[in-house]
Amino acid sequence: MSQNLNMATISIIIPTLNEAGNIKQVITNIQPRTNIEIIVVDGGSQDDTVALAESFGVKVISSSPSRALQMNAGAAIANGNILLFLHADTRLPVGFDEMIRSVLQQPGVVAGAFTLRIDGSGLPLRLVELGVKWRSHFLQMPYGDQAIFITKEFFIQIGYFPEIPIMEDFELIIRLKHIGKIAIISASVITSARRWMQKGVIKTTLINQIVIIAYLLGIAPEQIRTWYRQGKFWGF
């Protein structure tokens, strides 16, 4: 990367849908930093998500309720040279901005993400974290809950997130790996354990693997999303 990013503005894009319980914490965790732009892209929340986000003076726009569409909408209006896609239930580590700017200037690096830490106790969650760490470092395959970041230049080059209803982060990383290295920062983002707690850690992990296999087998993302929502993953 020939461009000097030491003082580059980072546009943090947060897709939301009924995240009133999380949006305050995620924004206040970010706002002490400088050269940061926060864009909340709401997908039609029925709670106080939008009002709470607006109360902090950040940009708030509306979009159809699809994470890929929401993140692309945020990227389209972002002023920063660096884009960071952050889930509304995930908190960034202290000094995240300096880490990102430094990593993106390393030779061959086109994008990156953070190590994952899940906000919950128990051995099963620690094993999930270990699996994510292995996948991220050895396969260079971070997922969206690890706060993927990329320069706007490369994001435009690969054509934004694919506008599919599921696996958009997986497909984005696959495309990025064809043009350069995906860096994993050792500092951790802290994400909510809620999606693992809803169905249980083991069941959630198995479902996630089935989704990946189905996608790699060429099953339409729309069909996978339907199965996922209806809980029709072979008894799960």
Number of C-alpha atoms within 10 A of each C-alpha: 12 7 9 11 19 13 12 17 19 26 25 26 27 26 28 28 18 17 21 19 14 18 23 16 14 19 21 12 15 20 14 9 14 11 12 18 20 23 23 27 28 26 20 15 15 11 13 13 21 24 11 18 23 13 9 13 9 15 16 17 17 17 18 13 17 18 26 21 22 25 27 23 21 28 25 12 12 21 15 19 16 26 27 26 24 24 24 25 19 25 25 20 15 15 11 16 22 14 15 25 21 12 19 25 16 13 11 13 18 23 25 26 29 28 21 26 24 19 14 16 9 7 9 14 19 14 12 18 16 15 12 19 21 14 14 23 16 9 11 19 24 26 21 19 24 27 26 23 26 23 23 20 12 17 20 12 11 14 11 19 23 18 15 17 18 22 21 20 21 17 16 20 21 13 15 20 16 9 14 14 18 26 24 22 19 13 17 20 23 21 21 18 17 13 11 18 14 10 13 12 17 14 13 16 14 12 20 14 11 16 21 13 12 15 18 10 9 8 12 14 17 12 13 21 16 13 14 17 9 10 12 12 15 8 6 12
